[in-house]
Each structure stands twice: as structure tokens, then as C-alpha cells.
Amino acid sequence: MTPPPWVFIDLLTQYVGQTVELRGWLYTRRSSGGIHFLLVRDGTGVVQAVINAKEVDAATFDRADHLPQESSLILTGAVRSDKRAPGGVEVTVRALVVLQEADPYPITPKEHGVEFLMDHRHLWLRSPRQHAIMRVRAEVIRAATAYLDAQGFLRVDAPILTPASVEGTTTLFETAYFDLGTAYLTQSGQLYNEAAAMAFGRVYCYGPTFRAEKSKTRRHLTEFWMLEPEVAYLDLDGYMDLAEGFVSAIVQDVLRNRERELALLERDLAPLRGVKPPFPRISYDEALEILKRAGKPMPWGEDFGGDEETVISSHFDRPVFVHHYPAACKAFYMQPDATRPAVVLAADLLAPEGYGEIIGGGQRIHDLALLEHRLAEYGLPRDIYRWYLDLRRYGAVPHSGFGIGIERTVAWICGLDHIREAIPFPRLINRLYP
């Protein structure tokens, strides 16, 4: 006799009237007379499994009545339609195999503190809320790479171990590297992306990045993931055009494919539906005026923090670009404005609803002499950047790019209070466990 097929829960509607095998974990259970109702999850969804005392042997029925939450199970049963059940189907169980009877589960329906949940992050990931967030995260990544692939970009991944800084020497994680001295965990793949763009025209990399910032804000992680496009012959306006189309596509794809998850998170969808081009574009000077009118003045030349970004973005109903920042608050490689060298051709994209910067980027310096001057001005070792200077010796062209923080984007789209829920295992200044 042919054994029944192993079917994932999210595909059960295709098997109505058939006998199938399910492999998963017990989420909750309840009983009513001679019937047990088990909610079983397998990572793709949750289904109600019904065990009737008249349809299974006594030992199976009795064991099902005492199973702890998260016990691992293999069920065999018939799939039938039921509009009242989760997913519109339920399974009438004919056989039950318990692979492991779980210990008492530490995460209960009662209210748990954040630190407790973070200490049990390896288990907290099993909850419906975390399932929803991780599925949105996966959709954000899928949509982002699909958009760039469709635009003719080539993925060229950058190294994680690097010999030098990208964003600033004070936020580097160091590690010993054999006989070659000190290496650093990457802050960004951008410099290597520039080399790839000079070879292939349009590229992107995707991977983890690391910042040793002693910050405890709801927007900061010490390890986070970035997707970074870089394009030859692209100027500042072209970068902003690319970024707004890119972000709009991501948001609309999430709305189209993950509406159920957003509903579980109780996310207000109206602001997300309005995330379509064109995005507002204001200069750094105009942003200072907004802050001044809001009673939050700050001196020219300083970079915006989270509080300032919240005030600025609250004036707009969709993401807003802030461009032409002072050179002093941006990285050494940013191209100065030819008509006003005190500012650079950089732009950050601030998400609305108080979420702040999700994208940073701009036009890079392509002139060799100017880049050499900037390295000296920033006190950076010229020898380590020799290969980066070579990009200006052999066919230099204007080029631009940006990096999008995946966790900040997920936090905004999901409406999360803190970025720590937007990554499976967050690394914070005070957390390296689990």
C-alpha cells in the first residue's frame, strides 16, 4: 500500500478529500467530550487536527490528551473543508506518532518581559507574531533582489573581512588575521561594489554588516543586513530615482503577498498603500528650517539623529529624501557639489511614521586627486586604499549607489516598536545570546 504523501500545511487546500501525512509541532490543544482538537504548526501554517475517540485506539486518544506544547508529531489523516477552521481546512486524524514529548514550555500566554523573550529568542521565533515578521522580512529581501535583477543588475557579493574602514575607524570590530595583522568586520560592501560597478556597470551586494556603535536606540543593531546597489554613470538625481522605484516596489510587493501577516501584526495599511513615486526631495538646509519651525533647531554642519529624523519625516505622508548634506558629516568618498563644495551629493531616505533613515547613499568621488586629498584630510592610510584609488586611474566615471538597511525597512513596514524583532537573532550592545 502506498503511504500517504507528506504535505505542508499551506498546501492542504489542494488535498481536500485525501489522506495525508503532516509533520510538525503541537501549538495548542483542547478537548470536548470524546474529541481532542490539536492545533499543529509546521512552519508554513497552522491547522486544526481532530482526534475522535471512536476513530483511533484508546492509547492514541489518551496520549493526545496529555501532550505538552511544542511536542513534535507526525499525523496521518483525512483533509476536509471547514470554513470555521484556520486556513479553511482541518484534518481528521487516523494515526498519531509522537517523536518527542516536550518539556514544559517556558513561553506561556501570560505577559513576558522583553529581556525574558530575548533570552528565549530561539523559542520566541515559534510564535505567530514572529512568524509574521520573518515572512515579511523574507518578502522584503525577495522583492528587493527581484527588482534589481529585473533592472539588469548583477549580484557581486563583497567580503566580510576587510583591511580598512568604510564609514569610520571608530566603529570597527577588529580581529587578528594570521600574519597580516588586523582585519575588520565590514561596515559596508560599498567600496568593493564600486570596483564591481566599474567592471559590470550595474551591481549589488547583499550580506551582513557590522558597526561597533555604543548605541542603545530602537534603530540600532551591531550586526545588520544591507543590500547595496552601485551604478556607473549615475548621478545624484539618478540615484534618487532608482531608490524611490526600488522602495515603492518592495512595499507594494509586501502588501500584495503578505497582507495576512500585516493584519496579524495589526499594521495600518493606509500609509503603506501611499508609498509610490514621486517621493518628496528636500535639501539639508530645508530640513534645518523644518526643525527650526518645530522648535528643534540645530547648528548647520551636524548630522541628524533619530529625533531629528522623526520630526522631519513627520511632515510627509511617504518617504522623503534629504540631500546635499554638509561634507563634514558624510564619508570621505562623497562627491562635493561643484557649485558649493561645502556640501556633498549625498541623500538619505527617511521613512515616515517616525522610522527615520532606511537608505543612505549618494554620488562618489571619481577624481583621483580629490580622493587622495580626502584620504589625507580624514587621516586614512593611503596604502590600504591603493586598490580603491586605482578605480580612478583606469577609466574613472561618475557613479552612485546606496545601501538599504533590511531591519529598519522591515521595522517600518511591520510597524514595530524596536528593530530587535526584525532580525532572527539580534546583536545589540548588551546582547550576544542566544
Secondary structure, DSSP 8 states (H G I E B T S, - for coil): -----B--GGGGGGGTTSEEEEEEEEEEEEEETTEEEEEEE-SS-EEEEEEETTTS-HHHHHHHTT--TT-EEEEEEEEEE-TTSGGGEEEEEEEEEEEE-----S--SS---HHHHHHTHHHHTTSHHHHHHHHHHHHHHHHHHHHHHHTT-EE----SEESS-SS-GGG--EEE-GGG-EEEE-S-SHHHHHHHHHHHSEEEEEEEEE------STT--SEEEEEEEEEET--HHHHHHHHHHHHHHHHHHHHHH-HHHHHHTT---HHHHT--S---EEEHHHHHHHHHHTT----TT----HHHHHHHHTT-SS-EEEEEEEGGGS-TTB-EETTEEEEEEEEEEEETTTTEEEEEEEEE---HHHHHHHHHHTT--TTTTHHHHHHHHSS---EEEEEEEHHHHHHHHHT-S-GGGGSSS--BTTB---
